Amino acid sequence: MPWSSLLPCFVGGALLANALPHLVSGLLGRPFQTPFAKPPGAGLSSATVNVLWGIFNLAMSYLFTLRVAALDPRNMSEAAAMLAGMLAMGLFCARHFGRFHGGNLAQQR
């Protein structure tokens, strides 16, 4: 399996994982951090901006996984690359946004 197929799967998985908190926050009507807030990534954006940002990430995930990589979910290498991208973005988001939402227990002590 060439890396040129696995890299878009990884990026698509990362974008999918990034879409989820933005969509959920926006659909619940809650503000959440986006790159468009002041300061970027730390300030809060409106629920509407979060829905738009989440949909954009979801569309980009679709393009990377199904159009660029032509992901076959039965192909274990491609599925693992996508899951690795989701895990990497998930861990990054947990660490980054945990600072703002009480998710980093080490900082609370």
C-alpha positions, -999 to 999 in steps of 0.1 A, spaced: 0 0 0 17 33 -11 19 61 14 2 84 -12 -30 65 -4 -25 63 34 -17 100 39 -51 113 26 -68 87 48 -49 100 79 -58 136 70 -94 127 64 -96 109 98 -81 140 115 -106 163 98 -135 140 107 -124 140 144 -122 178 143 -156 182 127 -174 164 156 -169 188 185 -177 218 163 -208 203 150 -220 191 184 -213 224 201 -230 243 173 -260 220 172 -264 224 209 -263 262 205 -230 265 225 -200 286 217 -167 268 212 -132 276 201 -124 280 164 -96 294 143 -118 324 137 -121 335 173 -100 361 190 -74 349 200 -75 321 174 -81 287 189 -86 301 224 -115 325 221 -151 314 216 -170 315 183 -207 315 180 -227 283 175 -234 293 139 -197 296 132 -191 262 148 -217 245 126 -202 261 95 -167 251 106 -178 216 114 -195 211 81 -164 224 63 -143 199 82 -168 171 74 -167 180 36 -129 181 36 -128 147 53 -152 134 26 -129 147 -1 -97 133 14 -111 99 22 -135 91 -5 -123 112 -34 -85 115 -31 -78 82 -14 -109 63 -25 -110 47 9 -121 11 10 -132 4 46 -124 -33 41 -87 -24 35 -71 -26 69 -42 -3 60 -65 25 49 -89 21 78 -60 20 103 -46 52 87 -79 69 91 -83 58 127 -47 69 134 -57 104 121 -88 104 143 -67 93 173 -40 120 167 -65 148 163 -86 135 192 -56 135 215 -45 169 203 -80 183 209 -83 167 243 -51 183 254 -57 217 238 -94 222 247 -90 205 281 -72 237 292 -104 257 286 -130 232 297 -115 215 328 -104 183 309 -67 184 321 -67 170 356 -30 176 360 -36 214 357 -64 213 383 -41 200 411 
